[in-house]
Amino acid sequence: MTLRQPPLAGVYTDATLTDFGGWEMPVEFESIRAEHTAVRETAGKFDVSHMGQVTVSGPDALELTQRLTTNDVAALGPGDAQYAGITDEDGILLDDTVVYRLPAESDDDYLFIPNAGHDGEMAERWVSHREEWGLTATVTNRTEEYAMVALQGPHAQALLAAETVLELDSLGRFEVANGVVAGVECLVARTGYTGEDGFEILCPAGDAETVWNAADCQPCGLGARDTLRLEMGYLLSGEEFHPRDEPRTPYEADIGWTVALDTDFVGRDSLAAQERDGVGETLVGVELLDRGVPRHGYEVTDLDGATLGHITSGTMSPTLGVPIALAYLPTEYAEPERSVEVVIRGEPKEARTRATPFIDR
């Protein structure tokens, strides 16, 4: 299968590349540790153009997007954004997304960001439900039209301020504005996936290198993006949830706060029942106390060796210097400091549950 090429493929000459969601993307430019540290201490830039970009406009754009995402889209004013789930009738997560209500002067009303490789599927989901419900809205998959650069870290604002006249101090967390960056008309959002302050900049694909080169900081790949998000306990599609391999609801995935049960959306009734009755398992942070690194699929047991659940994602935390992971465990193990074991190559390793995020940001 031919991999999709992001607009910034030309800057990857010294990067280690991998297939991610059908895209050829950089794992690392220098090293995962160096890139991770740059974001935590100064700033780093990521090409996140592999994320989907789908716009929705027209008289029923609000109703369509409201009925297909779990959060309250109607609560968004122009220039606001929110994190949400996209669920099926059973409340199972098909994807997670950020929904932007675009600034008033924009051509479109809403923009939502599916995960890598999901743009076509999610755009089709919006179109098919639009037809089923008889709504009037224009749904456009713009993933190939745009590039997206994430500038993240304590110095991100200062770096961006040198390239734009946009009043960044007035742009709050989960807010978005139109602005010119390095001479390019962009959409600038104060969002990110690292736990640090930062921005995600959407620009025309042909201007991607101009925006990328304007930020003089460490280029970062997917490896650092993964260790950064894991330290924050953020979900990764395909790891913490997958409709077939890891079918989970927002309540199980510990993002129940994204579920607005007073709105009408696909899966709402199933989730209302789960919110009332509770869940048997939930996503929990785990810290390994013995040597080793917990990885996807590793078994988690109690101290007597009885299976409790499994690891979904794990790594050696560059910030903390200890092995950390996310795991689905019985809800009573959501309490921090519960003793458990992680089975690594047949050998039980001492571990404990941890509250997430693992680091204080």
Buried (B, 14 or more C-beta within 10 A) or exposed (E): EEBBEBBBBEBBEEBBBBEBBBBBBBBBBBBBBBBBBBBBBBBBBBBBBBBBBBBBBBEBBBBBBBBBBBBBBEEBEBBBBBBBBBBBEBBBBBBBBBBBBBBEEBEBBBBBBBBBBBBBBBBEBBBEBBEEEEBEBBBBBBBEBBBBBBBBBBBBBEBBEEBBEBEBEEBEEBBBBBBEBBEBEBBBBBBBBBBBBBBBBBBBBEBBBBBBEBBEBBBBBBBBBBBBBBBBBBBBBBBBBBBEEBBBBBBBBBBBEBBBBEBEBBBBBBBBEBBEEEBEBBBBBBBBBEEBBBBBEBBBBBEEEEEBBBBBBBBBBBBEEEBBBBBBBBBEBBEEEBEBBBBBEEEBBBBBBBEBBBBEE
